């Protein structure tokens, strides 16, 4: 299904930083979402590459993929956990236990971003969640990650 405009409106990033255009799967029982991210030469960082077909082919940057772990985790936070940025919840990456870049993602075919929460611990207005990420392009593994995020609920009038 196309991304719900309410999810984008709730996200702390504008669409050009959110980059997800479709939710492909929401599995509440498995605590997993799978989303689609279009790829093209004008993606952040990709557009700044000095590409060479052999020495440095144009590709989706690894830094952008790490950023996308946060965006797909945000979709999980919204659709699976039912939490909202508008209600004061905000998330931050806490720790990357494993980041495996298995291949280059070429601009053109979309990336499929899978985010599965494997554990969580919530105490009041704080929650620590551990996620497995798996990004593929045309069924070829591009990125795998094992990461932790901290979700906090802050008062709407709290200073930033």
N, C-alpha and C positions, 0 to 999 in steps of 0.2 A: 504494500500500500504506500502511496506517496507520503512523504513526511508530513505530519500534522503541523499546520502553521502555528498552533499553540505551543508545540514543543520548541520550535525555533524562537518564538516570542519569549519563552521562559528561559532560554539558554543565555548564559552570560557572554556569549560570543555572537556577533552578527553572522548572517548566512555565509559571508565569504570566509569566515573562520570556522564555521560549523561543518560545512561541506558535505553533509549527508543529505541525500535526496529521496531515499526510500527505506522503509522498514520492511524487511523481508520475512522476519519471524520474531514472534514474541512467545516464549515458552515459560510460563509462570512456574511450572513444576520444576523445570531444570534451571530456573533463574538465569535464562539466556535470552539475548536479543541478537539478531543478525541484521545488519544494515548495509546499504549500498552507498559507495562513494564514487562519483564520477571522477575520472582522471583525464587531464588535458594539459597541454603545454603551459597554460597560464596559471597553474596552481601556485600558491605561495612557495617560494624557494625554487621550485622547478623552473619558473620563468626566469630566474636569475642565473641558471646554470650556463656555463660555457661548454655546451655539449660537443662531443666528438663521437662519431659512430663506433669507434673501437676503444679509445682510451677513457672516455667518460660519456657514455650514452645518456641521453635525456631520461630521467627517471623521477619517480615520486620520492622525495627525500626521506631519509630515515627519521630526521627530526620532525617532519610533518606527520609521519606515521605514529611516533610517540604522542604527538599532540592529539591524533585521532583516537588513541586509546581513551583519552579524556572525553572526547565527544561521544563515542559509542557508550562509554560508561554513563554519561549524562542521559542518554536515551534509556539505558537500563534503569537508572535512578528514577526517571520520570514514569516509564511504562510498567516496570516490574515492582519497584519499591513504592511507587505512588507519592514520591516526594517532589516538592516544587521549589524552585529558586525564588519564585514570587512570594512564597510563604516564609522565606528567610533561610532556606537550606542552600548551602554552597559546598562544593567539593574541591579538594586539592589532591594532587598526586602525592603519595607519601614515600613510597619506596618501589624501586624496580628491582625485583629479585632476578629476573631473567628477561633479556631482550635479545631475541635471535632473529637476525636479518637473514633469511634463507634465500632470497633472490631479489632481483631488481624488478620493480613494478614500472612498466613502460606506460607513458601517457597513451590513452586510447580506451582500452577496456576498463570497466569499473572494478574497483576493489570490493570484495565482500568482507565485512568487518564483523567478526563474531566476538561477543563479550559474554562470559559466563562467570557469575559470582560463585566462588567455591566456599566462601565462609564470610560471616559477618559477626560483628560484636557491637551491640548498641547499648549505650548507657545514657539515658535521658536524651539530650539534644546533640549527642555525638555518636557517630557510627564509623567504625573501621570496617572496610570491606576488602576482600582479596579476590582478584579477578584473574581469569585466564583469557588471553586474547589470541585470536587466530585470524590473520588477514590473508586472503587468497585473491588471485587474479586468474581467471579462466581455470579454476581448480588447482592452480599451482601455488604452493605455499610461498608467501612473501615475508610474513612476520609472525612470530609467536612471542607472547609476553606473559609474565607472571608478575603482577603488580598489586600494590595496595593503594587505596585512596581513603582519605578521611573526609567524611561528610559532617558538617556542623550546621546547627541552626543558630542563627544570630538574630538579635532583635532588629526589627526594621529600621530603627533610628540609631543603630550602632555606628560609630565613626568608621570610616574605611581607611 
